[in-house]
Amino acid sequence: VTDKEEASATSDEGGGELFVAVARDEHVRTLKNKETKNSQDVRMNRVAQESVVTRVLLSDEELGSYRILDEVCPDVIVLGFDQDHLQEDLVRFMSERNREIPIERLVYQPKTQP
């Protein structure tokens, strides 16, 4: 889950605990080839303010290691609508380790102007 709107939608759908991993600034620079709009600290604080979020974690230091999965032991992984490459990499990672965690995707919902 990558932002607070996605966090709210995810928790409303499934119940239970919601753990949100926030990408490290250096990973955003590496993967998107640009600077972040908001720092990882700002993003973590914004997500943590959502009442539906149980815990906010900073993503693994090593890109693609997915150690966070062992820490959290999720029943399901929910990714944002624009996380195609992450989903592909997670599927590859789990396949190589004979591990299976369902992956769900959020649907794009444009922000409405008040």
C-alpha angles and dihedrals in degrees: 000000000000109000144018096263090054091046092054094047092048096051093045089055102046113022121208123080123337119206116186124200115206118205117245115246092242091054091052090051091049097045101036099030092228142083120271119256089224129021120253089252092054091047092048092049093049093050092045090058091065110100092217093060116095097187138355119213132186111238121256117289090231110063111235097012093110093200086148088074090065091048096049102027094205124203088211137008116222119199131188121256092258098050100099096133092047091052092050091050093047091051090050092046094050093044091054090052097041089242126141125198116159114244121211128186130217118230119240111257115182115227112254122223116236 
